[in-house]
Amino acid sequence: MPSKLTPTPTMPDSREVASLPPLPELLWQSLFFDVQQCLVYEDSKTFVDLLPLEEPETILERYRELRTNLDCSDGKLLEFIETHFHHVEAEASVEPPVHHQDVTAHIDALWNVLTRQPQPRRSPWSSRLPLPYAYVVPGGRFNEIYYWDSYFTMLGLATSQRLDLIRDMLNNIAYMIGAYGHMPNGNRTYYLSRSQPPFFACMVELMAGLEGQEVYAKYLPQLETEYAYWMDGSDQLRPHEAYRRVLRTHDGALLNRYWDDLNTPREEAFREDIATAQASDREHIEVWRNIRAGGESGWDFSSRWLADGSTLSTIRTVEIAPVDLNCLMYHFERILAHAHALQEHHDRAHFYRERAQQRAVEIRQRFWDSAARRFGDYLWHDLRLTDCISAAMVYPLYFNIATQGQADGVADIIRGTLLKRGGLVCSSVESGQQWDAPNGWAPLQWMAVQGLKHYGHHELAHDIAHRWITTNLTHFTREHKLIEKYNVVDLGPPGDGEYPAQDGFGWTNGVLRALLAQYPPECAAQLQSKAAEIALGETPGA
């Protein structure tokens, strides 16, 4: 047993939680609206992450004088913001201090660059939620911790032997669950109304594998709290009803969906969300609720959530029970059963074991299309699967839920539809959304590779891994950087989406570092050589 066992996480101070500032829209009032509507910054997220240099009321009083003659085109609003706010928290540096030609050395150097240390709040009006431990940010516009990103970042940290950072990140997430009743999308006030795919149980399992079974007892209270958040209201549901993140089907099965407790434009994408609602003939609050729920999914955005498969204004996230979320909840229930069994809480262990078994049956039956031989997302009002073919179908393989026959079907779909020159594409649709073709993302590659291995599809798993590694190394050779997503169809620039591709990048680094460790050095060298040839245009690639 390692001597430096994961410490019990710090508990939040209720006074600190109670002292959080209002959301930026409420805090900055007319100034917030004018900054967003006047396109002061290309990215709506920039303003909500700025630090005020004076108290809000003082700034707003001065702004009222300026606003009487406001002209969006004269630059005075930008000048006012730059005078009264500080950009210190708005962007994350992604350049290591020393230039490394070797990608693993580059990644290992980046861990410290992307690490943020705990510190007192720089301003009582900051949107950043303070954390007691160090944490790794993704990079670029994402200069805060993110929920599901963190698990895939941790995989790389484990390979890099950075257990100190894994402990700290896990303790930060446990801290936020204790403070807010759930892990938010990220540690910003404007993310508190939603979460992200619940990977906390996976993180605890990862840490237990590194430090021993005692880890489960340390995080059992937070595991229970987080599970209760996702299952809130389930006891009162009748068939064909939903409440927040839980729904009961027409025949009584309990499933989960994504949700957000607000139904307004997201403050970090305010201008864009207003435009999306205006393009729809639906009630605007209905559009915004579904956009926010799409934000909680982590797939923001994808044809998975779109009624017509292409237009964001048709988004219907809350009408869908997603296959990936329900696989995560199955795993959550399995981990809770295991944690309680270790504590000899036999009744609780039995309760969660039964929940997991029931959910596994639902995933194998309700989420499976026997004709197409694929897993999909369930439209719980319509009692059918959506038509979208997406890489979310690898989740039942990753968590060992699928039958062998189902895994074989998924492997066939991957070979025939989703596997491209540079790796696994998000979906078969090219909608213009960033979680569709031609883009590939690190977490889906990792889960596909490991899931296929579970069912004996080693050759296909290796093929996906080799293609994805080569894509990463090709871009690294050309640009000397790693980015959050890649065009896996022709290795050109990533497709359009919610925002431009960001450099850094936490989970890309983590998955690449972990995948490279699974292959012998001579294999990694061959892939590096192949990537260099592609980067120089000497070969058409895979």
C-alpha positions in Angstrom: 0.0 0.0 0.0 1.5 3.4 -0.9 2.4 5.5 2.1 0.8 8.6 0.6 -2.8 7.4 0.6 -5.5 9.7 -0.7 -6.5 12.0 2.2 -10.1 12.5 3.2 -11.3 15.5 1.2 -11.7 18.9 2.8 -15.3 19.7 3.6 -16.8 23.0 2.3 -17.3 25.9 4.6 -21.0 26.9 4.5 -20.1 30.5 4.8 -18.0 30.4 1.7 -20.8 28.7 -0.2 -23.3 31.2 1.0 -21.1 34.1 -0.1 -21.1 33.3 -3.8 -21.9 36.3 -6.0 -25.0 36.4 -8.2 -24.8 35.0 -11.7 -23.0 37.4 -14.2 -26.3 38.3 -15.9 -27.8 39.4 -12.6 -24.6 40.9 -11.3 -23.9 43.1 -14.3 -27.4 43.8 -15.5 -27.5 46.2 -18.5 -23.7 46.1 -18.8 -23.9 42.3 -19.3 -26.6 42.6 -22.0 -24.8 45.4 -23.9 -21.5 43.6 -23.9 -23.1 40.5 -25.4 -25.3 42.3 -27.9 -22.7 44.7 -29.1 -20.2 41.8 -29.8 -17.6 43.4 -27.7 -15.8 40.0 -27.5 -16.0 37.4 -30.2 -16.5 34.7 -27.5 -19.4 35.3 -25.1 -17.5 33.5 -22.4 -14.8 36.1 -22.2 -16.8 38.7 -20.3 -18.3 36.4 -17.7 -14.7 35.2 -16.7 -13.3 38.7 -16.3 -12.4 40.1 -12.8 -13.9 43.5 -11.8 -11.3 45.9 -10.5 -13.9 47.7 -8.4 -17.2 46.9 -6.7 -20.0 46.2 -9.1 -22.2 49.0 -8.0 -19.4 51.5 -8.6 -18.7 50.1 -12.1 -22.5 50.1 -12.9 -22.9 53.7 -11.8 -20.1 54.8 -14.1 -21.5 52.7 -16.9 -25.0 54.3 -16.6 -23.3 57.6 -17.5 -21.7 56.1 -20.6 -24.8 54.2 -21.7 -26.9 57.3 -22.4 -24.9 57.7 -25.6 -24.0 54.1 -26.3 -22.8 53.3 -29.8 -21.7 49.7 -30.3 -19.4 50.7 -33.1 -17.3 53.4 -31.5 -15.1 51.2 -29.3 -16.0 53.1 -26.1 -17.7 50.0 -24.5 -14.6 47.9 -25.1 -12.5 50.7 -23.6 -14.8 50.8 -20.6 -14.5 47.1 -20.0 -10.7 47.0 -20.4 -10.5 49.8 -17.9 -12.7 48.3 -15.2 -12.0 44.6 -15.6 -8.9 42.3 -15.6 -8.4 39.3 -18.0 -6.2 37.3 -15.6 -8.6 34.3 -15.4 -9.9 34.4 -19.0 -7.4 32.2 -20.9 -5.2 29.3 -20.0 -1.6 29.2 -21.3 -0.8 26.1 -23.2 2.9 26.5 -24.0 5.5 24.5 -22.0 8.6 26.4 -20.9 10.9 24.1 -22.8 10.4 23.0 -26.4 10.1 19.2 -26.5 10.2 17.2 -29.8 9.0 14.1 -28.1 5.2 14.2 -27.5 5.3 12.3 -24.2 7.8 14.8 -22.8 5.6 17.6 -24.2 2.6 16.2 -22.4 4.5 15.7 -19.1 5.7 19.3 -19.2 2.2 20.6 -19.9 0.8 19.1 -16.7 2.4 21.8 -14.7 1.5 24.5 -17.2 -2.2 23.5 -17.1 -2.3 23.2 -13.3 -4.0 25.8 -11.2 -3.1 26.1 -7.5 -5.6 26.8 -4.8 -5.7 30.4 -3.7 -8.0 32.8 -2.0 -10.6 34.4 -4.4 -9.0 37.2 -6.3 -12.3 39.0 -6.2 -15.6 38.4 -4.3 -17.2 39.0 -7.6 -15.4 36.4 -9.6 -17.4 33.8 -11.4 -14.8 31.2 -10.5 -15.7 28.8 -7.7 -12.8 28.5 -5.3 -11.2 25.1 -4.8 -9.0 23.8 -1.9 -6.6 21.7 -4.1 -4.6 22.0 -7.3 -6.3 21.1 -10.5 -5.7 20.7 -14.2 -7.6 22.8 -16.7 -8.2 21.8 -20.3 -6.6 24.8 -21.9 -7.4 27.9 -24.1 -10.9 29.3 -23.2 -11.3 26.6 -20.7 -9.4 27.9 -17.7 -11.3 26.0 -15.0 -11.8 22.4 -14.0 -14.4 20.4 -16.0 -16.2 17.4 -14.8 -16.0 14.6 -17.4 -12.8 16.1 -18.9 -11.1 15.4 -15.6 -11.5 11.6 -15.8 -9.7 11.3 -19.1 -7.0 13.8 -17.9 -6.5 11.6 -14.9 -5.8 8.6 -17.2 -2.8 10.5 -18.6 -1.7 11.7 -15.2 -1.6 8.1 -14.0 0.6 7.2 -16.9 2.8 10.2 -16.1 3.0 9.0 -12.5 1.4 12.3 -11.3 -0.7 10.7 -8.5 -0.4 14.0 -6.6 -2.6 15.7 -9.2 -5.0 12.8 -9.4 -5.6 13.0 -5.6 -6.0 16.7 -5.7 -8.5 16.7 -8.6 -10.5 13.9 -7.0 -10.6 15.8 -3.8 -11.7 19.0 -5.5 -14.6 17.1 -7.2 -15.6 15.6 -3.8 -15.4 19.1 -2.3 -17.8 20.5 -4.9 -20.2 17.6 -4.4 -20.2 18.4 -0.7 -20.6 22.1 -1.3 -23.2 22.1 -4.0 -24.9 18.7 -3.9 -23.3 17.7 -7.2 -20.3 18.2 -9.4 -21.1 21.2 -11.6 -20.2 21.4 -15.3 -17.1 23.3 -14.1 -16.1 25.5 -11.3 -17.9 28.6 -12.4 -21.0 30.1 -10.9 -22.8 30.0 -14.3 -22.2 26.2 -14.4 -24.0 25.4 -11.1 -27.4 24.7 -12.6 -26.1 21.7 -14.5 -23.6 18.9 -14.2 -21.8 16.8 -16.9 -21.6 13.1 -17.6 -21.2 11.6 -14.1 -17.7 10.1 -14.1 -17.0 10.5 -10.4 -17.5 6.8 -9.7 -15.0 6.1 -12.5 -12.5 8.4 -10.9 -12.9 6.8 -7.5 -12.5 3.4 -9.1 -9.3 4.6 -10.8 -7.9 5.9 -7.6 -8.8 2.7 -5.8 -6.9 0.8 -8.4 -3.8 2.9 -7.7 -4.0 3.1 -3.9 -6.3 0.4 -2.6 -9.9 -0.5 -1.7 -9.9 1.9 1.3 -10.4 4.7 -1.2 -14.1 3.6 -1.7 -14.9 4.3 2.0 -13.3 7.8 1.8 -15.6 8.9 -1.0 -18.7 6.9 -0.1 -20.5 10.0 1.3 -19.9 12.0 -2.0 -20.8 9.0 -4.1 -24.2 8.8 -2.3 -24.7 12.6 -2.7 -23.9 12.6 -6.4 -26.1 9.6 -7.1 -29.0 11.3 -5.2 -28.6 14.4 -7.4 -29.0 12.3 -10.5 -31.9 10.3 -9.1 -33.8 13.2 -7.5 -37.5 12.7 -7.7 -37.4 9.1 -8.9 -39.5 7.8 -5.9 -42.5 9.9 -6.9 -42.6 9.3 -10.6 -45.4 7.5 -12.2 -45.1 5.7 -15.6 -44.4 8.1 -18.5 -43.4 10.9 -16.2 -40.1 12.8 -15.9 -38.6 15.0 -13.2 -35.2 16.8 -13.6 -32.7 14.1 -14.6 -34.8 11.0 -14.1 -37.8 9.5 -16.0 -40.0 6.5 -15.7 -41.0 4.8 -19.0 -44.5 3.8 -19.9 -43.9 0.3 -18.5 -42.3 1.5 -15.3 -38.5 1.3 -16.0 -36.3 4.0 -14.3 -33.9 5.8 -16.6 -31.9 9.0 -16.7 -31.7 12.0 -19.0 -29.7 15.2 -19.2 -31.2 18.4 -17.7 -30.5 21.9 -16.5 -32.3 23.7 -13.7 -32.5 26.9 -15.7 -34.3 27.7 -19.0 -32.6 30.9 -20.0 -29.7 31.6 -22.5 -26.4 30.3 -21.2 -24.4 33.2 -19.9 -21.2 31.9 -21.5 -23.0 31.6 -24.9 -25.7 34.3 -24.4 -25.7 35.8 -27.8 -25.6 32.5 -29.6 -28.5 31.0 -27.6 -30.7 34.0 -28.3 -30.0 33.6 -32.0 -30.8 29.9 -31.8 -34.2 30.5 -30.1 -35.1 33.3 -32.6 -34.5 30.8 -35.4 -37.2 28.5 -34.0 -40.9 28.6 -33.9 -40.9 27.0 -30.5 -41.2 28.7 -27.1 -37.8 30.2 -26.4 -37.6 28.8 -22.9 -38.1 25.3 -24.3 -35.2 25.8 -26.7 -32.9 27.2 -24.0 -33.8 24.4 -21.6 -32.8 21.8 -24.2 -29.6 23.7 -25.2 -28.6 23.8 -21.5 -29.4 20.0 -21.2 -27.2 19.5 -24.2 -24.5 21.4 -22.3 -24.8 18.9 -19.5 -24.4 16.0 -21.9 -20.9 17.1 -22.8 -21.9 16.6 -26.5 -22.6 20.2 -27.1 -23.7 19.9 -29.7 -24.6 16.9 -31.8 -27.2 15.5 -34.2 -28.0 13.1 -31.3 -30.1 15.8 -29.8 -31.6 17.4 -32.9 -35.1 16.5 -34.1 -34.2 17.1 -37.8 -30.6 15.8 -37.4 -29.0 19.1 -38.4 -30.6 22.3 -37.1 -29.7 23.4 -33.5 -33.1 25.1 -33.0 -34.8 21.7 -33.2 -32.8 20.5 -30.1 -34.8 18.1 -27.9 -32.3 16.8 -25.4 -34.8 16.3 -22.5 -36.9 14.0 -24.6 -34.1 11.5 -24.9 -32.8 8.9 -22.5 -29.2 8.7 -23.7 -27.4 5.4 -23.9 -24.1 6.8 -22.6 -25.6 8.4 -19.5 -27.5 5.3 -18.5 -24.4 3.2 -18.9 -22.6 5.6 -16.6 -25.5 5.3 -14.1 -25.2 1.5 -14.3 -21.5 1.8 -13.4 -22.3 4.3 -10.6 -24.7 1.7 -9.1 -22.1 -1.0 -9.4 -19.5 1.1 -7.6 -22.0 2.1 -4.9 -22.9 -1.6 -4.4 -19.2 -2.5 -4.1 -18.4 0.4 -1.7 -21.2 -0.6 0.6 -20.3 -4.2 0.5 -16.8 -3.4 1.6 -18.3 -1.6 4.6 -20.6 -4.6 5.2 -23.7 -2.4 4.5 -25.5 -5.4 3.1 -28.9 -3.9 2.6 -27.5 -0.9 0.7 -25.2 -3.1 -1.3 -28.2 -5.3 -2.3 -30.3 -2.2 -3.2 -27.6 -0.8 -5.6 -26.8 -4.2 -7.0 -30.5 -4.7 -7.9 -30.7 -1.2 -9.4 -27.6 -2.0 -11.6 -29.0 -5.3 -12.7 -32.3 -3.8 -13.7 -30.6 -1.0 -15.6 -28.3 -3.5 -17.5 -31.4 -5.3 -18.7 -32.9 -2.1 -19.9 -29.7 -1.1 -21.8 -29.4 -4.5 -23.5 -33.1 -4.4 -24.5 -34.5 -0.9 -24.7 -31.4 0.8 -26.1 -30.6 -2.0 -28.7 -31.8 -2.0 -32.3 -31.8 -5.6 -33.2 -32.4 -4.9 -36.9 -29.5 -2.4 -37.3 -27.4 -4.3 -34.6 -26.5 -1.1 -32.8 -27.1 0.7 -29.5 -28.9 4.1 -29.7 -30.6 6.8 -27.7 -34.2 6.2 -26.5 -37.0 8.7 -27.3 -39.1 8.0 -24.2 -42.2 9.8 -25.4 -42.2 8.0 -28.8 -41.1 4.6 -27.4 -38.4 4.2 -30.0 -34.7 4.8 -30.6 -33.5 7.9 -32.5 -32.1 7.4 -36.0 -28.7 8.8 -35.1 -25.7 6.5 -35.4 -23.1 7.7 -33.0 -20.0 6.6 -31.1 -22.0 6.6 -27.9 -22.8 3.0 -28.8 -19.3 2.0 -27.3 -20.4 2.8 -23.7 -22.2 -0.6 -23.2 -18.9 -2.2 -24.3 -16.7 0.0 -22.1 -18.8 -0.9 -19.0 -19.2 -4.6 -19.9 -23.0 -4.4 -20.3 -23.4 -5.6 -23.8 -23.8 -9.3 -24.8 -21.1 -10.7 -27.1 -23.5 -10.6 -30.0 -24.3 -7.0 -29.4 -20.6 -6.1 -29.1 -20.0 -7.9 -32.4 -22.8 -5.8 -34.0 -21.3 -2.6 -32.7 -17.9 -3.6 -34.0 -19.4 -4.1 -37.5 -21.0 -0.6 -37.4 -17.7 0.9 -36.3 -15.9 -0.8 -39.2 -18.5 0.1 -41.8 -19.6 3.6 -40.7 -17.7 5.3 -37.9 -14.0 4.4 -38.5 -12.3 7.0 -40.7 -8.7 7.7 -41.7 -7.8 9.4 -38.4 -9.9 7.4 -35.9 -13.5 7.2 -34.8 -15.9 9.9 -36.0 -18.5 11.1 -33.5 -21.5 10.2 -35.7 -22.4 9.3 -39.2 -23.8 12.8 -39.8 -22.0 16.0 -40.9 -24.3 18.6 -39.4 -21.9 21.4 -38.7 -22.0 20.6 -34.9 -18.7 19.8 -33.3 -19.8 16.4 -31.9 -20.6 15.1 -35.4 -18.5 14.2 -38.5 -15.8 15.0 -39.4 -14.7 15.4 -35.8 -13.2 12.8 -33.4 -12.7 13.4 -29.7 -10.3 11.7 -27.3 -12.8 10.2 -24.8 -14.7 8.3 -27.5 -11.5 6.8 -28.9 -10.4 5.6 -25.4 -13.7 4.1 -24.6 -14.0 2.4 -28.0 -10.5 0.9 -27.8 -11.0 -0.4 -24.2 -14.6 -1.5 -24.8 -13.7 -3.5 -28.0 -10.9 -5.2 -26.1 -13.3 -6.4 -23.5 -15.1 -8.4 -26.1 -12.1 -9.8 -28.0 -12.1 -7.3 -30.9 -8.4 -6.6 -30.4 -7.5 -6.0 -34.0 -10.2 -3.3 -34.4 -9.2 -1.7 -31.1 -5.6 -1.5 -32.2 -6.6 -0.1 -35.5 -8.6 2.7 -33.9 -5.8 3.4 -31.4 -3.1 3.5 -34.2 -5.2 5.9 -36.3 -5.9 8.2 -33.4 -2.3 8.3 -32.2 -1.2 9.0 -35.8 -3.7 11.9 -36.0 -2.4 13.4 -32.8 1.2 13.0 -33.8 0.6 14.4 -37.2 -0.8 17.6 -35.8 1.9 17.7 -33.2 4.6 17.4 -35.9 3.0 20.2 -37.9 2.0 22.6 -35.2 3.8 21.4 -32.1 0.6 21.4 -30.1 -2.3 19.1 -29.2 -5.9 20.3 -29.6 -9.3 19.3 -28.1 -10.7 17.6 -31.2 -9.5 16.5 -34.7 -10.9 16.1 -38.2 -10.5 12.4 -38.5 -11.9 12.2 -42.0 -9.1 13.9 -44.0 -6.9 15.3 -41.1 -7.7 18.8 -42.1 -9.0 21.5 -39.7 -11.7 20.3 -37.3 -15.3 20.9 -38.3 -17.4 23.8 -37.1 -19.2 23.9 -33.8 -19.9 25.7 -30.6 -16.4 27.4 -30.6 -13.0 27.1 -32.4 -10.8 24.2 -31.5 -8.8 24.9 -28.4 -5.1 24.2 -27.7 -3.8 22.4 -24.7 -5.6 20.1 -24.2 -6.3 18.2 -21.0 -8.2 15.1 -22.1 -6.4 14.9 -25.5 -3.1 14.8 -23.6 -4.4 12.3 -21.1 -5.8 9.8 -23.6 -2.8 10.1 -25.9 -0.4 9.5 -23.0 -2.3 6.5 -21.8 -2.7 5.0 -25.3 1.0 5.4 -26.1 1.8 3.5 -22.9 -0.3 0.5 -24.1 2.0 0.0 -27.1 5.7 -1.1 -27.1 8.3 1.6 -27.8 9.0 0.3 -31.3 5.3 0.6 -32.2 5.1 4.2 -30.9 8.3 5.0 -33.0 6.7 3.6 -36.1 3.6 5.7 -35.6 5.7 8.8 -35.0 7.5 8.2 -38.3 4.3 7.7 -40.1 2.9 10.9 -38.7 5.9 12.8 -39.8 5.5 11.5 -43.3 1.8 12.6 -43.4 2.7 16.0 -41.9 5.2 16.5 -44.7 2.7 15.4 -47.3 4.8 12.4 -48.4 2.0 9.8 -48.0 -1.8 9.9 -48.3 -2.0 8.5 -44.8 -4.1 5.6 -43.4 
